[in-house]
Amino acid sequence: MTHDVLVVGSANADLVVSTDRRPGPGETVLGGDTVVSPGGKGANTAVAAARLGANVALLAAIGDDTYGTMLSASLREAGVRTALVRTVTRPTGIAYITVTPDGENSILVSPGANQALDPAAVEGALAGVGVMVASLEVPLPTVERAIEVASAAGVRTVLNLSPPADLGARTLAALDVLLVNEHEAAWLLGAAAEPARLLDLGPRSAVITRGAGGALVVTTSGITELAAPSVEAVDTTGAGDAFAGALAAALAAGAGLEVAARRAVGVAAISVTRPGAQPSYPSAEELPAW
């Protein structure tokens, strides 16, 4: 079976609580009602790409529980192919999320079933794939193997380095696109480093997301700054995943990196105006002509 996009990553249930402020060490703060919604960086990325019309499959692991059932239903509803989603004995991963009135969030992830996605799961999954995008809420050896196999097969490789982790030089050199936010770029390079130095790590190109500041596209030809539309943020949860999914969908459709990143900026901007992660992602018909 062929896919425009294969996403290798996590699938979590998001347990979201709104609060006026985040608790400090040893402090209890009252929040609003808990809202449960489908999430996880891998599942979010896949849903975002599928809603934009890409033929997407997700390689992930979920538990045989209520949260796993919710995630499977959400993926299928969005049009994501789920044949590669494994059901394992560990509980479905959960992300505990607090959201403050400015739309910012803090997240604690309990990986659960995501930790059962081993490197062997990658074998045979990349036939006919155009773009593979991976993120790091699953075991690092699985991500490294996925990038290795995809690169050897001529599949375009995108890594959303979130949460940040140490990758070997061989893995970084196999990347077509390294996708990071400003914090992850600073973790890789140091706070004062030039963005162009990301390419010194090995990837052929890089994209740095900057929230309301848009994004930077880094190639051997230079750095292009992409502005974001002005919006009123309600919830930033999953905005980076919306960007990753939109970027992968556009690349799979033949767009150049700058065009794909510009489209991804617009998709991420729409997503922060709505609550939740997957429920906030727009369809292609909802995109204005940014």
Backbone as CSV, one residue per row, in Angstrom:
resi,resn,N_x,N_y,N_z,CA_x,CA_y,CA_z,C_x,C_y,C_z
1,MET,0.851,-1.185,0.000,0.000,0.000,0.000,0.888,1.236,0.000
2,THR,0.558,2.231,-0.796,1.347,3.450,-0.877,0.661,4.583,-0.113
3,HIS,1.483,5.497,0.388,0.972,6.647,1.125,1.767,7.876,0.718
4,ASP,1.084,9.025,0.628,1.817,10.275,0.437,2.728,10.525,1.629
5,VAL,2.187,10.286,2.825,2.891,10.610,4.061,2.783,9.445,5.036
6,LEU,3.904,9.052,5.623,3.906,8.137,6.754,4.393,8.908,7.967
7,VAL,3.607,8.872,9.034,3.991,9.512,10.293,4.401,8.423,11.271
8,VAL,5.581,8.568,11.853,6.060,7.660,12.889,6.088,8.444,14.192
9,GLY,5.225,8.057,15.138,5.185,8.844,16.362,4.139,8.364,17.337
10,SER,3.824,9.227,18.273,2.992,8.872,19.416,1.515,9.091,19.149
11,ALA,0.709,8.418,19.974,-0.732,8.640,20.033,-1.101,8.700,21.511
12,ASN,-1.636,9.824,21.949,-1.957,10.025,23.358,-3.385,10.520,23.527
13,ALA,-3.931,10.299,24.693,-5.132,10.999,25.112,-4.691,12.280,25.812
14,ASP,-5.249,13.414,25.407,-4.952,14.697,26.040,-5.979,14.972,27.133
15,LEU,-5.519,15.145,28.370,-6.377,15.534,29.486,-6.051,16.988,29.799
16,VAL,-6.957,17.879,29.406,-6.689,19.315,29.412,-7.492,20.006,30.509
17,VAL,-6.802,20.823,31.289,-7.446,21.617,32.342,-7.055,23.078,32.154
18,SER,-8.048,23.951,32.059,-7.766,25.383,31.998,-7.555,25.918,33.407
19,THR,-6.657,26.870,33.553,-6.336,27.433,34.860,-5.857,28.865,34.706
20,ASP,-6.078,29.683,35.734,-5.637,31.075,35.657,-4.115,31.174,35.668
21,ARG,-3.472,30.249,36.366,-2.006,30.235,36.411,-1.535,28.829,36.742
22,ARG,-0.300,28.541,36.363,0.274,27.235,36.636,0.714,27.133,38.093
23,PRO,0.541,25.984,38.720,0.989,25.843,40.106,2.511,25.858,40.207
24,GLY,3.007,26.450,41.293,4.425,26.409,41.593,4.756,25.153,42.373
25,PRO,6.023,24.952,42.713,6.424,23.755,43.476,5.646,23.645,44.795
26,GLY,5.035,22.499,45.024,4.308,22.265,46.251,2.978,22.979,46.361
27,GLU,2.506,23.608,45.294,1.297,24.420,45.334,0.140,23.714,44.646
28,THR,-1.054,23.905,45.162,-2.273,23.417,44.527,-3.059,24.599,43.967
29,VAL,-3.462,24.499,42.706,-4.243,25.542,42.053,-5.504,24.912,41.483
30,LEU,-6.652,25.537,41.696,-7.897,25.023,41.136,-8.004,25.389,39.664
31,GLY,-8.522,24.458,38.873,-8.716,24.695,37.448,-10.140,24.401,37.039
32,GLY,-10.378,24.417,35.747,-11.702,24.127,35.219,-11.919,22.632,35.065
33,ASP,-13.014,22.264,34.384,-13.315,20.856,34.141,-12.287,20.241,33.195
34,THR,-12.001,18.973,33.405,-11.083,18.256,32.527,-11.764,17.959,31.192
35,VAL,-11.074,18.288,30.113,-11.538,17.971,28.762,-10.623,16.907,28.179
36,VAL,-11.195,15.808,27.718,-10.420,14.709,27.145,-10.546,14.750,25.631
37,SER,-9.416,14.754,24.945,-9.450,14.783,23.487,-8.280,13.988,22.929
38,PRO,-8.353,13.562,21.669,-7.267,12.793,21.062,-6.050,13.664,20.796
39,GLY,-4.863,13.113,21.043,-3.639,13.871,20.831,-2.445,12.965,20.607
40,GLY,-1.275,13.452,20.986,-0.012,12.756,20.708,0.619,13.345,19.465
41,LYS,1.919,13.599,19.503,2.567,14.287,18.389,2.402,13.550,17.063
42,GLY,2.529,12.229,17.097,2.375,11.476,15.855,0.962,11.522,15.323
43,ALA,-0.011,11.226,16.191,-1.404,11.233,15.762,-1.829,12.626,15.327
44,ASN,-1.400,13.643,16.061,-1.740,15.017,15.678,-1.209,15.351,14.293
45,THR,0.046,15.020,14.057,0.664,15.312,12.755,-0.078,14.607,11.629
46,ALA,-0.430,13.342,11.865,-1.144,12.574,10.841,-2.506,13.173,10.548
47,VAL,-3.249,13.549,11.593,-4.575,14.138,11.405,-4.475,15.472,10.669
48,ALA,-3.506,16.293,11.054,-3.343,17.585,10.386,-3.095,17.406,8.894
49,ALA,-2.235,16.452,8.536,-1.933,16.209,7.121,-3.139,15.641,6.386
50,ALA,-3.849,14.712,7.027,-5.006,14.087,6.378,-6.117,15.088,6.121
51,ARG,-6.335,16.002,7.056,-7.391,16.999,6.869,-7.089,17.960,5.735
52,LEU,-5.824,18.022,5.355,-5.442,18.863,4.216,-5.441,18.093,2.909
53,GLY,-5.881,16.837,2.953,-6.050,16.070,1.729,-4.969,15.074,1.414
54,ALA,-3.964,14.946,2.277,-2.898,13.979,2.017,-3.359,12.559,2.340
55,ASN,-2.799,11.595,1.628,-3.015,10.177,1.922,-1.991,9.795,2.991
56,VAL,-2.469,9.612,4.224,-1.582,9.502,5.382,-1.784,8.188,6.116
57,ALA,-0.679,7.582,6.550,-0.720,6.435,7.453,0.054,6.784,8.710
58,LEU,-0.369,6.223,9.835,0.310,6.436,11.107,0.885,5.125,11.610
59,LEU,2.160,5.144,11.964,2.813,4.017,12.636,2.931,4.389,14.106
60,ALA,2.157,3.711,14.963,2.079,4.091,16.372,1.612,2.898,17.184
61,ALA,1.529,3.084,18.507,1.040,2.033,19.402,0.070,2.640,20.410
62,ILE,-1.037,1.940,20.649,-2.046,2.364,21.619,-2.380,1.182,22.527
63,GLY,-3.078,1.449,23.619,-3.503,0.394,24.517,-4.890,-0.110,24.172
64,ASP,-5.220,-1.263,24.728,-6.553,-1.835,24.545,-7.463,-1.268,25.644
65,ASP,-7.794,0.006,25.506,-8.548,0.695,26.546,-9.419,1.786,25.909
66,THR,-10.141,2.500,26.741,-11.064,3.523,26.249,-10.344,4.609,25.468
67,TYR,-9.181,5.018,25.955,-8.438,6.064,25.263,-7.947,5.583,23.899
68,GLY,-7.522,4.335,23.824,-7.105,3.792,22.537,-8.245,3.752,21.544
69,THR,-9.435,3.398,22.017,-10.621,3.383,21.155,-10.931,4.784,20.649
70,MET,-10.830,5.775,21.530,-11.062,7.166,21.136,-10.075,7.611,20.061
71,LEU,-8.812,7.260,20.243,-7.798,7.658,19.272,-8.027,6.999,17.922
72,SER,-8.334,5.709,17.916,-8.590,5.004,16.660,-9.742,5.645,15.904
73,ALA,-10.804,5.988,16.624,-11.970,6.597,15.982,-11.628,7.962,15.406
74,SER,-10.861,8.752,16.147,-10.483,10.082,15.672,-9.610,10.001,14.427
75,LEU,-8.677,9.069,14.425,-7.801,8.901,13.262,-8.602,8.514,12.023
76,ARG,-9.481,7.536,12.183,-10.272,7.082,11.031,-11.196,8.192,10.532
77,GLU,-11.781,8.934,11.453,-12.677,10.019,11.059,-11.953,11.080,10.241
78,ALA,-10.683,11.312,10.584,-9.891,12.304,9.854,-9.367,11.769,8.528
79,GLY,-9.496,10.464,8.297,-9.020,9.874,7.056,-7.627,9.292,7.134
80,VAL,-7.088,9.141,8.350,-5.760,8.543,8.518,-5.857,7.028,8.422
81,ARG,-4.944,6.410,7.667,-4.898,4.943,7.566,-4.313,4.382,8.857
82,THR,-4.990,3.430,9.464,-4.599,2.934,10.789,-4.097,1.489,10.792
83,ALA,-3.828,0.919,9.631,-3.384,-0.481,9.578,-2.067,-0.689,10.321
84,LEU,-1.265,0.367,10.461,0.035,0.263,11.116,-0.007,0.683,12.584
85,VAL,-1.199,0.988,13.088,-1.342,1.330,14.509,-1.495,0.039,15.308
86,ARG,-0.556,-0.239,16.190,-0.551,-1.475,16.965,-1.326,-1.290,18.270
87,THR,-2.025,-2.323,18.695,-2.639,-2.355,20.014,-1.806,-3.264,20.893
88,VAL,-1.325,-2.724,22.027,-0.384,-3.449,22.889,-0.961,-3.552,24.303
89,THR,-0.237,-4.253,25.173,-0.750,-4.499,26.521,-0.571,-3.306,27.453
90,ARG,0.296,-2.384,27.131,0.491,-1.212,27.980,-0.655,-0.216,27.780
91,PRO,-0.936,0.631,28.756,-2.036,1.597,28.594,-1.694,2.663,27.568
92,THR,-2.710,3.190,26.934,-2.524,4.281,25.982,-1.820,5.454,26.665
93,GLY,-0.919,6.099,25.935,-0.223,7.261,26.471,-1.188,8.385,26.828
94,ILE,-0.827,9.165,27.836,-1.655,10.276,28.280,-0.794,11.526,28.409
95,ALA,-1.318,12.646,27.929,-0.686,13.951,28.133,-1.556,14.769,29.076
96,TYR,-0.961,15.200,30.173,-1.655,16.045,31.148,-1.297,17.500,30.833
97,ILE,-2.308,18.288,30.466,-2.057,19.612,29.906,-2.786,20.683,30.709
98,THR,-2.064,21.725,31.102,-2.698,22.900,31.689,-2.621,24.050,30.688
99,VAL,-3.714,24.777,30.553,-3.786,25.894,29.610,-4.184,27.153,30.369
100,THR,-3.405,28.221,30.218,-3.673,29.493,30.875,-4.441,30.422,29.930
101,PRO,-5.016,31.513,30.450,-5.868,32.379,29.608,-5.189,32.944,28.370
102,ASP,-3.859,33.035,28.375,-3.163,33.545,27.187,-2.985,32.481,26.114
103,GLY,-3.523,31.267,26.369,-3.427,30.193,25.383,-2.185,29.341,25.502
104,GLU,-1.255,29.716,26.382,-0.039,28.928,26.551,-0.332,27.674,27.371
105,ASN,0.506,26.654,27.180,0.256,25.393,27.867,1.522,24.826,28.485
106,SER,1.324,23.966,29.473,2.397,23.141,30.035,1.931,21.694,29.957
107,ILE,2.843,20.792,29.583,2.437,19.417,29.275,3.355,18.429,29.971
108,LEU,2.748,17.437,30.615,3.460,16.288,31.171,2.935,15.051,30.461
109,VAL,3.829,14.271,29.853,3.426,13.104,29.068,3.796,11.821,29.802
110,SER,2.830,10.930,29.928,3.055,9.562,30.386,3.013,8.668,29.150
111,PRO,4.160,8.196,28.636,4.205,7.569,27.302,3.384,6.297,27.155
112,GLY,3.347,5.438,28.178,2.563,4.214,28.096,2.880,3.389,26.861
113,ALA,1.850,3.096,26.070,1.982,2.225,24.902,2.991,2.743,23.881
114,ASN,3.224,4.046,23.854,4.183,4.592,22.898,5.571,3.975,23.056
115,GLN,5.893,3.583,24.280,7.208,2.990,24.533,7.343,1.590,23.939
116,ALA,6.221,1.006,23.528,6.240,-0.342,22.941,6.466,-0.322,21.437
117,LEU,6.590,0.872,20.847,6.832,0.955,19.400,8.319,0.737,19.143
118,ASP,8.675,-0.505,18.814,10.088,-0.845,18.687,10.574,-0.689,17.252
119,PRO,11.902,-0.689,17.039,12.455,-0.494,15.692,11.951,-1.501,14.666
120,ALA,11.641,-2.716,15.094,11.170,-3.728,14.150,9.862,-3.326,13.484
121,ALA,9.096,-2.454,14.123,7.822,-2.017,13.555,8.002,-1.245,12.257
122,VAL,9.183,-0.692,12.066,9.453,0.122,10.878,9.615,-0.732,9.628
123,GLU,10.109,-1.946,9.798,10.435,-2.784,8.648,9.192,-3.035,7.792
124,GLY,9.304,-2.753,6.513,8.208,-2.979,5.584,7.159,-1.896,5.561
125,ALA,7.313,-0.851,6.406,6.277,0.178,6.497,6.483,1.328,5.525
126,LEU,7.633,1.378,4.855,7.970,2.564,4.067,7.848,2.366,2.564
127,ALA,7.369,1.209,2.132,7.210,0.981,0.699,6.184,1.943,0.112
128,GLY,6.580,2.659,-0.931,5.652,3.541,-1.624,5.367,4.856,-0.940
129,VAL,6.117,5.172,0.128,5.888,6.416,0.866,6.633,7.564,0.199
130,GLY,5.993,8.745,0.150,6.645,9.918,-0.418,7.432,10.712,0.605
131,VAL,6.805,10.978,1.744,7.424,11.749,2.829,7.196,11.014,4.141
132,MET,8.255,10.854,4.935,8.106,10.310,6.270,8.427,11.401,7.271
133,VAL,7.537,11.598,8.237,7.781,12.582,9.289,7.720,11.866,10.630
134,ALA,8.719,12.116,11.465,8.809,11.461,12.772,8.965,12.508,13.858
135,SER,8.544,12.142,15.074,8.762,12.980,16.248,9.195,12.082,17.402
136,LEU,9.507,12.689,18.548,10.264,11.963,19.564,9.497,11.691,20.856
137,GLU,8.241,11.323,20.781,7.533,10.799,21.946,7.481,9.268,21.910
138,VAL,8.273,8.684,21.021,8.426,7.231,20.938,9.916,6.928,21.116
139,PRO,10.297,5.662,21.327,11.708,5.363,21.592,12.647,5.872,20.508
140,LEU,13.741,6.448,20.945,14.714,7.033,20.020,15.245,6.020,19.003
141,PRO,15.550,4.769,19.398,16.024,3.812,18.393,15.019,3.573,17.270
142,THR,13.732,3.667,17.570,12.704,3.485,16.540,12.736,4.638,15.544
143,VAL,12.879,5.853,16.061,12.971,7.025,15.183,14.221,6.942,14.325
144,GLU,15.338,6.585,14.931,16.587,6.492,14.168,16.500,5.428,13.081
145,ARG,15.873,4.306,13.386,15.720,3.254,12.390,14.791,3.703,11.268
146,ALA,13.724,4.395,11.620,12.786,4.877,10.603,13.473,5.836,9.638
147,ILE,14.293,6.728,10.176,15.003,7.684,9.322,16.017,6.962,8.442
148,GLU,16.704,5.990,9.013,17.691,5.221,8.248,17.032,4.484,7.084
149,VAL,15.943,3.785,7.355,15.264,3.005,6.320,14.660,3.921,5.267
150,ALA,14.045,5.013,5.705,13.417,5.937,4.767,14.451,6.569,3.850
151,SER,15.556,7.008,4.419,16.598,7.644,3.613,17.161,6.671,2.579
152,ALA,17.384,5.433,2.994,17.915,4.434,2.069,16.943,4.134,0.938
153,ALA,15.650,4.286,1.200,14.622,4.003,0.192,14.299,5.215,-0.674
154,GLY,14.975,6.331,-0.429,14.718,7.534,-1.218,13.483,8.301,-0.780
155,VAL,12.984,8.007,0.419,11.826,8.715,0.959,12.301,10.030,1.572
156,ARG,11.561,11.109,1.345,11.928,12.384,1.931,11.695,12.332,3.433
157,THR,12.689,12.731,4.219,12.625,12.564,5.667,12.498,13.906,6.373
158,VAL,11.532,13.975,7.305,11.320,15.162,8.136,11.319,14.698,9.582
159,LEU,12.106,15.354,10.427,12.100,15.046,11.851,11.683,16.273,12.636
160,ASN,10.595,16.132,13.387,10.194,17.155,14.349,10.892,16.812,15.660
161,LEU,11.958,17.523,15.963,12.811,17.185,17.104,12.148,17.661,18.406
162,SER,11.048,17.016,18.720,10.276,17.394,19.899,9.686,16.139,20.535
163,PRO,9.924,15.952,21.847,10.836,16.721,22.701,12.288,16.480,22.294
164,PRO,13.184,17.434,22.565,14.560,17.320,22.070,15.297,16.128,22.674
165,ALA,16.164,15.549,21.872,16.963,14.408,22.307,18.240,14.365,21.482
166,ASP,19.251,13.715,22.025,20.524,13.585,21.313,20.394,12.563,20.192
167,LEU,20.698,12.986,18.982,20.687,12.104,17.830,22.097,11.966,17.289
168,GLY,22.408,10.799,16.759,23.721,10.581,16.176,23.904,11.369,14.888
169,ALA,25.158,11.615,14.544,25.479,12.376,13.334,24.926,11.689,12.092
170,ARG,24.931,10.373,12.093,24.429,9.626,10.929,22.936,9.880,10.720
171,THR,22.183,9.928,11.807,20.743,10.187,11.698,20.483,11.597,11.207
172,LEU,21.176,12.573,11.778,20.987,13.964,11.362,21.360,14.165,9.897
173,ALA,22.393,13.467,9.453,22.833,13.602,8.060,21.852,12.970,7.081
174,ALA,20.972,12.106,7.569,19.984,11.453,6.698,18.703,12.258,6.563
175,LEU,18.634,13.420,7.234,17.409,14.219,7.227,17.365,15.182,6.045
176,ASP,16.211,15.224,5.402,15.968,16.275,4.419,15.564,17.565,5.111
177,VAL,14.727,17.459,6.160,14.264,18.641,6.887,14.321,18.358,8.386
178,LEU,15.032,19.205,9.114,14.999,19.202,10.574,14.042,20.301,11.013
179,LEU,12.997,19.920,11.732,11.973,20.865,12.173,12.089,21.045,13.679
180,VAL,12.322,22.286,14.117,12.462,22.590,15.543,11.760,23.908,15.842
181,ASN,11.389,24.099,17.124,10.953,25.427,17.526,12.162,26.186,18.072
182,GLU,11.942,27.409,18.531,13.075,28.227,18.975,13.784,27.617,20.180
183,HIS,13.013,27.024,21.093,13.608,26.422,22.284,14.464,25.214,21.913
184,GLU,13.973,24.416,20.976,14.713,23.224,20.548,15.961,23.608,19.768
185,ALA,15.871,24.685,18.970,17.052,25.171,18.256,18.111,25.644,19.240
186,ALA,17.678,26.344,20.302,18.621,26.809,21.320,19.227,25.635,22.073
187,TRP,18.440,24.584,22.295,18.950,23.386,22.966,20.034,22.730,22.117
188,LEU,19.845,22.733,20.802,20.820,22.118,19.904,22.094,22.948,19.766
189,LEU,21.930,24.274,19.686,23.033,25.134,19.279,23.545,26.077,20.356
190,GLY,22.725,26.337,21.375,23.007,27.427,22.305,22.175,28.642,21.918
191,ALA,21.807,29.427,22.901,20.833,30.498,22.690,21.297,31.560,21.699
192,ALA,22.593,31.817,21.627,23.084,32.912,20.785,23.538,32.457,19.398
193,ALA,23.367,31.211,19.081,23.893,30.678,17.820,23.065,31.130,16.633
194,GLU,23.702,31.243,15.494,23.020,31.584,14.255,22.194,30.400,13.763
195,PRO,20.961,30.638,13.286,20.123,29.536,12.795,20.789,28.700,11.706
196,ALA,21.619,29.344,10.887,22.270,28.623,9.789,23.147,27.480,10.286
197,ARG,23.556,27.556,11.550,24.421,26.505,12.096,23.695,25.175,12.243
198,LEU,22.367,25.179,12.161,21.642,23.914,12.186,22.096,22.992,11.068
199,LEU,22.446,23.580,9.928,22.876,22.755,8.797,24.241,22.128,9.049
200,ASP,25.022,22.711,9.947,26.319,22.119,10.297,26.150,20.776,11.000
201,LEU,24.952,20.552,11.551,24.686,19.281,12.236,24.439,18.138,11.259
202,GLY,24.154,18.472,9.988,23.990,17.416,8.989,22.770,17.473,8.106
203,PRO,21.620,18.011,8.560,20.441,17.978,7.699,20.607,18.867,6.472
204,ARG,19.888,18.524,5.406,19.987,19.303,4.180,19.256,20.642,4.274
205,SER,18.290,20.741,5.192,17.580,21.999,5.417,16.975,21.951,6.809
206,ALA,16.496,23.088,7.269,15.874,23.156,8.594,14.770,24.201,8.575
207,VAL,13.798,24.013,9.445,12.736,24.988,9.652,12.632,25.232,11.148
208,ILE,12.634,26.508,11.535,12.472,26.889,12.930,11.123,27.570,13.084
209,THR,10.242,26.996,13.898,8.952,27.635,14.155,9.113,28.624,15.308
210,ARG,8.364,29.743,15.204,8.547,30.833,16.171,7.221,31.321,16.745
211,GLY,6.222,30.442,16.785,4.936,30.840,17.334,4.338,32.000,16.565
212,ALA,3.943,33.044,17.273,3.353,34.215,16.628,4.330,34.916,15.697
213,GLY,5.625,34.589,15.827,6.635,35.192,14.956,6.806,34.488,13.628
214,GLY,6.014,33.439,13.374,6.086,32.747,12.086,7.124,31.646,12.081
215,ALA,7.990,31.656,11.075,8.985,30.585,10.946,10.182,31.069,10.155
216,LEU,11.290,30.367,10.323,12.488,30.587,9.517,12.763,29.326,8.715
217,VAL,13.028,29.477,7.432,13.433,28.374,6.572,14.926,28.516,6.314
218,VAL,15.674,27.487,6.674,17.129,27.536,6.583,17.588,26.539,5.526
219,THR,18.242,27.042,4.481,18.808,26.193,3.430,20.223,26.670,3.132
220,THR,20.906,25.947,2.269,22.257,26.361,1.895,22.248,27.674,1.129
221,SER,21.082,28.081,0.631,20.970,29.362,-0.091,20.757,30.543,0.844
222,GLY,20.465,30.269,2.118,20.242,31.356,3.068,19.053,31.081,3.964
223,ILE,18.606,32.138,4.648,17.509,32.047,5.601,16.354,32.914,5.125
224,THR,15.154,32.332,5.083,13.950,33.054,4.694,13.030,33.159,5.895
225,GLU,12.589,34.377,6.202,11.681,34.605,7.318,10.249,34.641,6.820
226,LEU,9.391,33.859,7.448,7.983,33.800,7.074,7.148,34.350,8.216
227,ALA,6.370,35.390,7.941,5.536,36.001,8.975,4.271,35.182,9.193
228,ALA,3.752,35.232,10.411,2.489,34.573,10.726,1.358,35.590,10.710
229,PRO,0.156,35.179,10.296,-0.991,36.086,10.372,-1.310,36.412,11.828
230,SER,-1.841,37.580,12.072,-2.199,37.983,13.425,-3.525,37.338,13.817
231,VAL,-3.504,36.552,14.891,-4.708,35.876,15.374,-4.767,35.998,16.889
232,GLU,-5.933,35.739,17.460,-6.089,35.720,18.904,-6.014,34.268,19.374
233,ALA,-4.957,33.948,20.112,-4.731,32.569,20.529,-5.680,32.177,21.663
234,VAL,-6.276,30.998,21.507,-7.135,30.416,22.536,-6.416,29.258,23.226
235,ASP,-5.724,28.443,22.443,-5.039,27.262,22.974,-3.952,26.874,21.983
236,THR,-2.705,26.915,22.428,-1.588,26.594,21.529,-1.256,25.107,21.494
237,THR,-2.004,24.286,22.233,-1.734,22.848,22.261,-1.778,22.254,20.853
238,GLY,-0.726,21.578,20.461,-0.700,20.891,19.172,-0.409,21.768,17.976
239,ALA,-0.081,23.035,18.197,0.182,23.921,17.053,1.425,23.480,16.282
240,GLY,2.452,23.047,17.010,3.650,22.567,16.332,3.390,21.325,15.502
241,ASP,2.492,20.473,15.978,2.128,19.266,15.233,1.305,19.615,13.998
242,ALA,0.437,20.631,14.131,-0.311,21.117,12.968,0.658,21.598,11.896
243,PHE,1.693,22.314,12.326,2.712,22.795,11.390,3.399,21.616,10.707
244,ALA,3.795,20.613,11.504,4.503,19.459,10.936,3.644,18.715,9.931
245,GLY,2.366,18.513,10.257,1.478,17.805,9.337,1.245,18.570,8.057
246,ALA,1.040,19.881,8.190,0.824,20.711,7.002,2.074,20.764,6.138
247,LEU,3.236,20.845,6.773,4.497,20.860,6.027,4.659,19.561,5.244
248,ALA,4.432,18.434,5.898,4.584,17.140,5.229,3.597,16.975,4.093
249,ALA,2.350,17.404,4.303,1.337,17.285,3.253,1.713,18.106,2.029
250,ALA,2.209,19.318,2.258,2.583,20.172,1.129,3.811,19.634,0.406
251,LEU,4.788,19.134,1.154,5.968,18.550,0.516,5.586,17.330,-0.319
252,ALA,4.686,16.500,0.224,4.255,15.303,-0.503,3.512,15.665,-1.784
253,ALA,2.869,16.840,-1.786,2.132,17.295,-2.972,3.039,17.972,-3.987
254,GLY,4.339,18.074,-3.662,5.292,18.621,-4.623,5.726,20.047,-4.377
255,ALA,5.277,20.665,-3.279,5.664,22.038,-2.989,7.125,22.111,-2.572
256,GLY,7.753,23.238,-2.864,9.090,23.487,-2.349,9.032,23.775,-0.862
257,LEU,10.178,23.755,-0.199,10.196,23.882,1.257,9.643,25.219,1.714
258,GLU,9.995,26.300,1.064,9.508,27.613,1.498,7.993,27.719,1.343
259,VAL,7.470,27.248,0.230,6.016,27.273,0.018,5.314,26.393,1.045
260,ALA,5.879,25.212,1.296,5.287,24.289,2.262,5.291,24.890,3.663
261,ALA,6.391,25.531,4.043,6.475,26.141,5.367,5.517,27.319,5.496
262,ARG,5.342,28.079,4.438,4.399,29.204,4.483,2.970,28.687,4.707
263,ARG,2.632,27.613,4.033,1.313,27.017,4.224,1.167,26.491,5.648
264,ALA,2.237,25.892,6.164,2.199,25.349,7.520,2.027,26.443,8.563
265,VAL,2.623,27.597,8.345,2.439,28.733,9.253,0.959,29.109,9.338
266,GLY,0.288,29.132,8.184,-1.129,29.471,8.164,-1.990,28.443,8.871
267,VAL,-1.680,27.173,8.671,-2.445,26.104,9.329,-2.266,26.175,10.835
268,ALA,-1.029,26.361,11.300,-0.771,26.457,12.734,-1.482,27.667,13.336
269,ALA,-1.526,28.774,12.595,-2.200,29.975,13.097,-3.687,29.723,13.303
270,ILE,-4.312,29.019,12.384,-5.727,28.683,12.564,-5.908,27.786,13.785
271,SER,-5.007,26.838,13.966,-5.179,25.854,15.042,-5.184,26.499,16.423
272,VAL,-4.431,27.574,16.621,-4.365,28.164,17.969,-5.602,29.000,18.290
273,THR,-6.461,29.231,17.321,-7.687,29.988,17.581,-8.821,29.097,18.071
274,ARG,-8.553,27.796,18.208,-9.570,26.835,18.614,-9.016,25.971,19.734
275,PRO,-9.863,25.480,20.636,-9.373,24.653,21.726,-8.978,23.254,21.261
276,GLY,-8.035,22.652,21.999,-7.631,21.286,21.705,-6.575,21.209,20.627
277,ALA,-6.133,19.965,20.372,-5.131,19.723,19.335,-5.832,19.275,18.055
278,GLN,-6.090,17.984,17.913,-6.720,17.487,16.691,-8.043,18.188,16.358
279,PRO,-8.905,18.479,17.344,-10.161,19.154,16.999,-9.965,20.554,16.412
280,SER,-8.771,21.118,16.575,-8.546,22.490,16.104,-8.008,22.562,14.683
281,TYR,-7.680,21.417,14.077,-6.982,21.449,12.794,-7.941,21.703,11.637
282,PRO,-7.575,22.594,10.730,-8.473,22.958,9.631,-8.385,21.990,8.451
283,SER,-9.430,22.013,7.646,-9.412,21.320,6.352,-8.816,22.270,5.311
284,ALA,-8.504,21.739,4.145,-7.942,22.567,3.077,-8.918,23.670,2.670
285,GLU,-10.206,23.381,2.750,-11.215,24.364,2.346,-11.287,25.552,3.299
286,GLU,-10.800,25.393,4.507,-10.845,26.473,5.493,-9.672,27.431,5.394
287,LEU,-8.681,27.109,4.581,-7.480,27.938,4.532,-7.722,29.187,3.698
288,PRO,-7.467,30.362,4.280,-7.534,31.594,3.495,-6.303,31.709,2.597
289,ALA,-6.297,32.676,1.747,-5.190,32.858,0.799,-4.093,33.677,1.454
290,TRP,-3.434,33.069,2.480,-2.303,33.769,3.098,-1.079,33.627,2.240
